[in-house]
Amino acid sequence: MHSSLHPASGTTTDTAQRLTASDVRPNGAPGKPLRILLVEDSPLLRSRLESMLSQYSAFKVTGLAAAEAEAVEKLDSTPYDAIVVDVELRPGSGIGVIREARARNRDSASGHVWILVLTNYDLPTVRERCISAGADYFLDKMREIDQLMPILLQIAGRKP
């Protein structure tokens, strides 16, 4: 069993790996799925991720963006429970999206917005920049993409 890294605490957990869709009540309440903003500049990967997420009743992709400005605009128009964001966007940066999401969420009464970075740039400096900006999870697309769904399922179970 693989462990997932929760970078904010620096600890590992294997709980996320044991959860399945049947273990989690969507967003903590029946009929209310986790609202997800998906920020990915690759049309192919964005489509695949959206397809993967749509297979679970616990999730609803309520926003798609390919660039930083587009994602920030969506933050202002729709409430989200979780954001899945790439670091390298054309144009812009996922780190800018993370900062903007945290700035907007800081004064919000709607609860914590979970931010999951999914990137090909698994470098210590990039990881640190994402964590400093406010990311909750940092996953390498090549080695850790299989952890995305279990982590989101775990988050869906935590939402009030």
C-alpha positions as CSV (number, residue, x, y, z in Angstrom):
1,M,0.0,0.0,0.0
2,H,1.4,3.4,-1.0
3,S,1.3,6.3,1.4
4,S,0.3,9.8,0.4
5,L,2.2,12.8,1.6
6,H,0.2,15.6,3.3
7,P,2.8,18.4,2.8
8,A,1.2,20.8,5.3
9,S,2.0,18.5,8.1
10,G,4.9,16.6,6.6
11,T,3.4,13.3,7.7
12,T,2.2,10.4,5.7
13,T,-1.1,8.6,5.8
14,D,-2.4,5.4,4.3
15,T,-6.0,6.2,5.2
16,A,-6.7,7.7,1.8
17,Q,-5.6,4.5,0.1
18,R,-8.2,2.5,1.9
19,L,-11.2,4.6,1.1
20,T,-13.6,3.9,-1.7
21,A,-16.6,5.7,-3.1
22,S,-19.0,3.6,-1.0
23,D,-17.1,4.6,2.2
24,V,-17.7,8.3,1.8
25,R,-20.9,10.3,2.1
26,P,-20.6,13.0,-0.7
27,N,-19.5,16.3,0.9
28,G,-20.7,15.0,4.3
29,A,-24.4,15.1,3.2
30,P,-26.4,13.0,0.8
31,G,-26.9,14.5,-2.6
32,K,-24.2,17.2,-2.1
33,P,-21.0,16.3,-4.0
34,L,-17.7,17.9,-3.5
35,R,-17.5,20.9,-5.9
36,I,-14.2,20.8,-7.8
37,L,-12.4,23.4,-9.9
38,L,-10.0,21.6,-12.3
39,V,-7.2,23.8,-13.5
40,E,-5.1,22.1,-16.2
41,D,-3.7,23.5,-19.4
42,S,-3.4,20.2,-21.3
43,P,-6.8,19.6,-23.0
44,L,-6.2,15.8,-23.1
45,L,-5.3,15.5,-19.4
46,R,-8.1,18.0,-18.4
47,S,-10.6,15.8,-20.2
48,R,-9.2,12.6,-18.7
49,L,-9.3,14.0,-15.2
50,E,-12.8,15.3,-15.7
51,S,-13.9,11.9,-16.9
52,M,-12.2,10.2,-13.9
53,L,-13.9,12.5,-11.5
54,S,-17.3,12.2,-13.0
55,Q,-17.3,8.5,-12.3
56,Y,-17.8,9.2,-8.6
57,S,-21.1,10.6,-7.2
58,A,-19.0,12.2,-4.4
59,F,-17.5,14.7,-6.9
60,K,-18.9,17.3,-9.3
61,V,-16.5,19.2,-11.6
62,T,-18.2,22.6,-11.4
63,G,-15.4,24.6,-13.1
64,L,-12.7,24.0,-15.7
65,A,-9.8,26.3,-16.5
66,A,-6.7,26.2,-18.6
67,A,-4.9,29.4,-17.6
68,E,-4.3,31.3,-14.3
69,A,-6.6,34.3,-15.2
70,E,-9.4,32.0,-16.2
71,A,-9.1,30.0,-12.9
72,V,-9.1,33.2,-10.8
73,E,-12.2,34.5,-12.6
74,K,-13.9,31.2,-11.8
75,L,-13.0,31.6,-8.1
76,D,-15.0,34.8,-8.1
77,S,-18.1,33.3,-9.8
78,T,-18.6,29.9,-8.1
79,P,-17.9,28.4,-4.7
80,Y,-15.6,25.4,-4.7
81,D,-14.8,22.7,-2.0
82,A,-11.6,21.6,-3.7
83,I,-9.2,22.8,-6.4
84,V,-7.0,20.5,-8.5
85,V,-4.3,22.6,-10.1
86,D,-1.3,22.1,-12.3
87,V,1.8,24.3,-11.5
88,E,2.8,25.2,-15.1
89,L,-0.1,26.9,-17.0
90,R,-0.1,28.6,-20.3
91,P,-0.4,31.4,-19.6
92,G,0.2,31.9,-15.9
93,S,1.0,29.8,-12.9
94,G,-0.8,27.4,-10.7
95,I,1.0,29.0,-7.8
96,G,-0.9,32.2,-8.6
97,V,-4.1,30.3,-8.5
98,I,-3.3,28.8,-5.1
99,R,-2.5,32.2,-3.7
100,E,-5.7,33.8,-5.0
101,A,-7.8,30.9,-3.8
102,R,-6.2,31.1,-0.3
103,A,-6.7,34.9,-0.2
104,R,-10.4,34.5,-1.1
105,N,-10.9,31.6,1.3
106,R,-9.3,33.3,4.3
107,D,-12.3,35.5,5.0
108,S,-14.9,33.0,3.8
109,A,-17.4,31.4,6.1
110,S,-17.9,28.5,3.7
111,G,-15.1,26.4,5.2
112,H,-11.7,25.3,4.0
113,V,-11.1,24.9,0.3
114,W,-8.8,22.0,-0.3
115,I,-6.0,22.6,-2.9
116,L,-4.3,19.7,-4.6
117,V,-1.4,20.3,-6.9
118,L,-0.9,17.8,-9.7
119,T,2.3,18.5,-11.6
120,N,5.2,17.1,-13.6
121,Y,7.5,19.4,-11.7
122,D,8.2,17.4,-8.6
123,L,11.1,19.4,-7.4
124,P,11.7,20.4,-3.7
125,T,11.7,24.1,-4.6
126,V,8.4,23.8,-6.5
127,R,6.9,21.8,-3.7
128,E,7.9,24.4,-1.1
129,R,6.5,27.2,-3.2
130,C,3.2,25.4,-3.5
131,I,3.0,24.6,0.2
132,S,4.0,28.2,1.1
133,A,1.2,29.5,-1.2
134,G,-1.3,27.3,0.6
135,A,-1.5,23.9,-1.1
136,D,-2.8,21.0,1.0
137,Y,-1.4,18.2,-1.2
138,F,1.3,18.0,-3.8
139,L,1.3,15.1,-6.3
140,D,3.6,14.1,-9.1
141,K,1.5,13.4,-12.3
142,M,3.8,10.5,-13.3
143,R,4.2,8.7,-10.0
144,E,1.3,9.8,-7.7
145,I,-1.7,10.4,-9.9
146,D,-3.3,7.2,-8.5
147,Q,-3.5,8.9,-5.1
148,L,-5.7,11.8,-6.4
149,M,-9.1,9.9,-6.2
150,P,-8.5,8.4,-2.7
151,I,-7.4,11.8,-1.3
152,L,-10.5,13.5,-2.8
153,L,-12.7,10.8,-1.4
154,Q,-11.1,11.3,2.0
155,I,-11.7,15.1,1.7
156,A,-15.3,14.5,0.6
157,G,-15.8,12.5,3.9
158,R,-14.4,15.5,5.9
159,K,-16.6,18.2,4.5
160,P,-19.4,19.4,6.8
